Amino acid sequence: MIRVAHLLPTMEIGGRERIVADLCRTALGLGIQPVLITYDVTPPGAAVIEAPGVPVVALDRRDPAFQAQIGACLKRERIDVLHAQGHISAALVAGARGNVPMVATMHVALGSGWRWLLPIVRGLRAADALTAVSDDLARRFGRLAGKAIEVIPTGVDLARFRPSERTPPVGEPFTIGIAARLHPVKRHCDAIAAMRILRERGARCRMLIAGEGPCRDAIAAAARGLDVELLGPVTDMPGFLHRLGAFLLPSDHEGTPAALLEAMACGLPCIATKVGGMPALLGEAGILVARRDPDAIADAVEWLASDPGARRTFGHLAADLALRQGSDAQAERYARLYRALAHEHPLPERAHLPPRSS
C-alpha cells in the first residue's frame, strides 16, 4: 500500500473537495491508503464533504509552528507521496516536506493570488510532478513552473450522477440552478441580473442557488423580489440537479469545474461562460456565453425555457460527453503517478515499519 496525503484548506463543499473525496473513495481498490491534511479552520456549522474511514489531520497555517507540524505529520503518518491540492497548498509546504515526493494539482487560476506569486513559483518548481484539471490551467501555470504540466481532467461519479426520468409538471416555472461557492469569482450577480431581465420580458423562470460563502447577504439582497431561492450548502447534489430544467455557471474563471461536469452527467442542458476549461469541457453540448454578460445569460435561459427539443438535444449531448470522464479513470491516472513517484523517491528508513492502521 502507498500512503498518500492530500493537503488542502478544508473539506468544505467545493469542486476540489469533491475530487479529493472521489480519490479517497477509490483509493483502497488501487492499493492506496489516503490521509487528509487540512490547514484552515473550518467555520462552526459549515457543511463538509465526508471521506468515510479516511484519517483527517487538522492543522492551522497561522500557527508559527505550522511548517514543523507538516513535517512531523508526514513522518508520523508514514506518508509516501504528498498530494498538494492547489497552488497555495504547494506554496505552503515546498520547504517543509523533507524527502517526501510531492505532486501538486492546479484547480483554479491564480486570481487574486498574485501576492503569493514568489512562494507559488517556488512551490511549483519544487514539486516532483505537476498536474492540472484543464489545458488552460496547464498553460497558465506551466509558464510559472518552467516545466510541462500533465492534464488529468476532473472525473465524475457516474454511479451517482446520471439522468433523471423526472418530467416537470405543466405550468411550473422553468427552473435553472447554480451550484457554486457564494464568492465574487462565481458571478452570481450576473445570474441575478439575468433573472431581472427575464422578468421584464415576461418569462416565467425561477432560480435555485446551492452553496455558501461570503457573498450570501449581497446575493440575497440583489435577488429581492425575484423567484430566487438560496438553499445554502447542499450535500445531496444529484437530488438538487434533478430538480432543475437547466444548469448555469457564470464564473469569471474556472478550471474544469466538478459542478458543471456533474450537471452534464445528469443530462441537464448547461449554460456556462467562455472561461478557463469550460469551453473544452462543454463544447457544443451546451450554450457558452461571454463572461459578465447578463443579457446573453437571459437569452440562453429564455431559449431553453421555450424549446423542449433544444433542452433534450443539449442534455443528451452533455450526458454522452460526461460518460468519457468517469472518476475511476481519474483515480487510475493519479494512482499510476503516485506509484511512479514512490518508486523514484523511495523512503528506505520506513521500509522496516509495518503499515500504519487507519
C-alpha positions in Angstrom: 0.0 0.0 0.0 1.2 3.5 -0.8 0.2 6.1 1.8 -0.8 9.4 0.1 -1.6 12.6 2.0 -4.0 15.1 0.4 -3.2 18.6 1.5 -6.0 21.3 1.1 -7.5 24.1 3.1 -10.7 22.3 4.4 -13.2 19.8 3.2 -16.0 22.4 2.9 -18.2 21.7 -0.1 -16.5 22.6 -3.4 -15.2 21.1 -6.6 -11.7 20.5 -5.4 -13.0 18.8 -2.3 -15.3 16.6 -4.4 -12.3 15.5 -6.4 -10.4 14.6 -3.2 -13.4 12.7 -1.8 -13.6 10.7 -5.1 -9.9 9.9 -4.9 -10.3 8.7 -1.3 -13.4 6.7 -2.2 -11.5 4.7 -4.9 -8.1 4.6 -3.2 -8.1 1.2 -1.4 -9.1 -0.6 -4.6 -6.0 0.9 -6.3 -3.5 0.0 -3.5 -3.5 3.4 -1.8 -4.2 4.5 1.8 -5.3 8.1 1.8 -4.9 10.7 4.6 -6.4 14.2 4.6 -4.4 17.1 6.0 -6.2 20.4 6.3 -4.6 23.8 7.1 -7.5 26.2 7.5 -10.0 26.2 10.3 -13.5 25.0 9.2 -16.1 27.5 10.4 -18.5 26.2 13.0 -21.6 24.6 11.4 -20.0 24.6 7.9 -21.1 21.7 5.6 -18.2 19.5 4.6 -17.8 16.6 2.2 -17.2 13.4 4.1 -14.5 10.8 3.2 -15.6 7.9 5.4 -12.8 5.9 7.0 -10.1 8.4 6.0 -8.0 9.9 8.8 -8.0 13.7 9.0 -5.2 15.8 10.5 -6.4 19.3 11.1 -3.6 21.9 11.3 -3.7 25.7 11.3 -1.3 27.5 8.9 -1.5 30.6 11.1 0.4 28.7 13.8 4.0 29.7 13.9 4.9 26.0 14.2 2.9 25.1 11.1 6.0 24.2 8.9 7.4 21.9 11.6 3.9 20.4 12.2 3.7 19.5 8.5 7.0 17.7 8.5 6.2 15.9 11.7 2.7 14.9 10.4 4.2 13.4 7.2 6.7 11.4 9.2 4.2 10.2 11.8 1.6 9.2 9.2 4.4 7.4 7.2 3.4 9.3 4.0 5.0 8.0 0.8 3.6 10.8 -1.5 2.2 14.2 -0.7 -0.6 15.5 -3.0 -0.8 19.3 -2.7 -4.3 20.2 -3.9 -3.9 23.7 -5.4 -1.1 26.2 -5.9 -1.4 27.7 -2.4 -1.0 24.2 -0.9 2.1 23.7 -2.9 3.5 27.1 -1.8 2.8 26.4 1.9 4.7 23.1 2.0 7.5 23.4 -0.5 10.2 23.6 2.1 8.5 21.6 4.9 8.1 18.1 3.4 11.6 16.8 3.8 12.3 14.0 1.3 8.6 13.1 0.7 7.9 13.4 -3.0 5.1 15.9 -3.9 2.6 16.2 -6.8 0.7 19.5 -7.0 -2.6 19.8 -8.8 -3.8 23.1 -10.2 -7.6 23.5 -9.8 -8.2 27.2 -10.4 -6.5 30.2 -12.0 -4.2 32.4 -9.9 -7.0 35.1 -9.5 -6.1 37.5 -6.6 -3.2 35.3 -5.5 -0.5 37.5 -7.1 0.7 38.5 -3.7 1.7 34.8 -3.3 3.5 34.8 -6.6 7.0 34.1 -5.4 6.0 31.3 -2.9 3.8 29.8 -5.6 6.6 29.7 -8.1 8.9 28.1 -5.5 6.3 25.6 -4.7 5.6 24.7 -8.3 9.3 24.3 -9.1 9.9 22.3 -6.0 7.2 19.7 -6.9 8.3 16.4 -8.3 5.2 16.3 -10.6 2.6 18.8 -11.6 -0.9 18.2 -12.8 -3.9 20.4 -13.8 -7.6 19.8 -14.3 -7.6 21.6 -17.7 -5.4 22.5 -20.6 -6.0 26.2 -19.8 -4.6 25.9 -16.3 -1.7 23.7 -17.5 -0.7 26.5 -19.9 -1.1 29.3 -17.3 0.9 27.6 -14.5 3.4 26.0 -16.9 4.9 29.4 -17.5 5.4 29.9 -13.8 6.7 26.4 -13.2 9.1 26.4 -16.1 8.1 22.8 -17.0 5.3 20.8 -18.5 2.2 20.1 -16.5 0.2 16.9 -17.1 -3.6 17.4 -17.6 -5.8 15.0 -15.6 -9.3 16.1 -16.2 -11.8 16.2 -13.4 -13.8 13.0 -13.1 -17.5 12.4 -12.1 -19.0 9.5 -10.2 -21.2 8.1 -12.9 -23.0 5.8 -10.5 -24.3 8.8 -8.6 -24.8 11.4 -11.3 -27.0 10.2 -14.1 -30.0 11.5 -16.0 -33.4 11.6 -14.2 -36.7 10.5 -15.6 -38.5 13.3 -13.9 -40.7 15.5 -16.1 -41.5 18.9 -14.7 -45.3 19.4 -14.3 -47.0 21.5 -16.9 -47.3 25.1 -15.8 -44.3 25.0 -13.4 -41.9 27.9 -13.9 -38.7 26.9 -15.7 -36.1 26.2 -13.1 -32.4 27.0 -13.5 -29.8 26.2 -10.9 -26.3 27.2 -9.9 -24.1 25.1 -7.6 -21.1 27.2 -6.6 -19.4 28.9 -3.6 -21.0 32.3 -3.0 -17.9 34.2 -4.0 -17.4 37.1 -6.3 -15.5 35.0 -8.9 -18.6 32.9 -9.4 -20.5 36.0 -10.6 -23.9 35.2 -9.1 -24.6 38.9 -9.6 -24.8 38.3 -13.4 -27.3 35.4 -12.9 -29.5 37.7 -10.7 -29.3 40.4 -13.3 -30.3 37.9 -15.9 -33.3 37.0 -13.8 -34.4 40.6 -13.7 -34.1 40.8 -17.5 -36.2 37.7 -17.9 -38.9 39.1 -15.6 -39.0 42.3 -17.7 -39.5 40.1 -20.7 -42.4 38.2 -19.1 -40.6 34.9 -18.9 -41.7 32.6 -16.0 -38.4 31.4 -14.5 -37.1 30.6 -11.1 -33.6 30.1 -9.8 -32.2 27.7 -7.2 -28.7 28.5 -5.8 -26.7 25.8 -3.9 -23.7 26.9 -2.0 -22.4 29.0 0.9 -19.9 31.8 1.1 -19.0 35.4 1.9 -21.4 36.9 -0.7 -24.6 35.3 0.6 -26.1 38.6 2.0 -25.3 40.6 -1.1 -26.8 37.9 -3.3 -29.9 37.7 -1.2 -30.3 41.5 -1.3 -29.9 41.6 -5.1 -32.5 38.8 -5.5 -35.3 40.5 -3.5 -38.5 40.5 -5.5 -37.3 37.7 -7.8 -38.1 34.0 -7.8 -34.7 33.1 -6.4 -34.0 30.7 -3.5 -30.7 30.4 -1.7 -30.5 26.8 -0.5 -27.3 27.0 1.4 -24.8 24.1 1.3 -26.3 21.1 -0.5 -25.0 17.6 0.3 -27.4 15.7 -2.0 -26.1 17.2 -5.2 -27.8 14.6 -7.5 -31.1 15.4 -5.8 -30.5 19.1 -6.4 -29.7 18.7 -10.0 -32.7 16.5 -10.7 -34.9 19.4 -9.6 -33.6 21.6 -12.5 -34.6 22.3 -16.1 -31.1 23.7 -16.8 -27.8 24.4 -15.1 -25.9 27.7 -15.1 -22.3 28.5 -14.2 -21.5 32.2 -14.9 -18.0 32.3 -13.4 -15.2 34.8 -14.1 -12.7 31.9 -14.3 -12.7 28.1 -13.8 -10.6 25.1 -14.3 -12.7 22.0 -15.1 -15.5 22.5 -12.6 -16.9 19.4 -11.0 -20.3 21.1 -10.6 -20.6 21.6 -14.4 -19.5 18.0 -15.1 -22.0 16.6 -12.6 -24.8 18.6 -14.2 -23.8 17.2 -17.6 -23.7 13.7 -16.3 -27.3 14.2 -15.1 -28.3 15.1 -18.6 -29.0 18.8 -18.0 -28.7 21.4 -20.7 -26.0 23.7 -19.4 -25.1 27.4 -19.8 -21.5 28.4 -19.0 -19.2 31.3 -19.6 -16.3 31.0 -22.1 -13.6 30.9 -19.5 -10.9 28.5 -18.3 -11.6 24.9 -19.1 -15.3 25.2 -19.6 -15.4 25.6 -23.4 -13.3 22.5 -23.8 -15.5 20.6 -21.3 -18.9 21.7 -22.6 -18.1 22.4 -26.3 -21.2 22.2 -28.5 -23.0 20.2 -25.9 -24.3 23.3 -24.2 -24.5 27.1 -24.5 -21.4 29.2 -24.0 -21.8 32.9 -23.2 -19.4 35.7 -22.7 -18.3 36.5 -19.1 -20.2 39.3 -17.3 -23.0 39.4 -19.8 -26.4 39.1 -18.1 -28.2 39.7 -21.4 -26.5 36.7 -23.0 -27.5 34.6 -20.0 -31.1 35.7 -20.2 -31.2 34.9 -23.9 -29.9 31.4 -23.3 -32.3 30.7 -20.4 -35.2 32.0 -22.5 -34.3 29.8 -25.4 -34.1 26.7 -23.3 -37.3 27.5 -21.4 -39.2 27.8 -24.7 -37.7 24.9 -26.6 -38.0 21.4 -25.1 -36.3 20.0 -28.2 -33.2 22.1 -27.6 -33.2 21.0 -23.9 -33.3 17.3 -24.9 -30.6 17.7 -27.5 -28.2 19.5 -25.2 -29.0 17.2 -22.4 -28.2 14.1 -24.4 -25.0 15.5 -25.8 -23.9 16.6 -22.3 -24.5 13.2 -20.8 -22.7 11.5 -23.6 -19.6 13.7 -23.1 -19.7 13.1 -19.3 -19.6 9.3 -19.8 -16.0 9.8 -21.0 -14.9 11.4 -17.8 -15.7 8.9 -15.0 -14.0 9.4 -11.7 -12.5 5.8 -11.9 -10.3 6.8 -14.9 -9.2 9.9 -13.0 -8.3 7.9 -9.9 -6.3 5.3 -12.0 -4.2 8.1 -13.6 -3.3 9.5 -10.2 -2.6 6.1 -8.8 -0.1 5.5 -11.6 1.5 8.8 -10.8 1.7 8.1 -7.1 3.4 4.7 -7.8 5.9 6.3 -10.1 6.8 8.9 -7.5 7.1 6.4 -4.7 9.3 4.2 -6.9 11.5 7.1 -8.0 11.8 8.6 -4.4 11.8 5.6 -2.0 11.9 6.3 1.7 14.2 3.4 2.9 14.1 4.4 6.5 10.4 3.4 6.7 10.8 0.2 4.8 11.0 -1.9 8.0 7.9 -0.5 9.6 4.6 -2.3 9.3 1.7 -0.5 7.6 0.1 2.0 9.9 -3.5 1.2 10.6 -6.1 3.9 9.9 
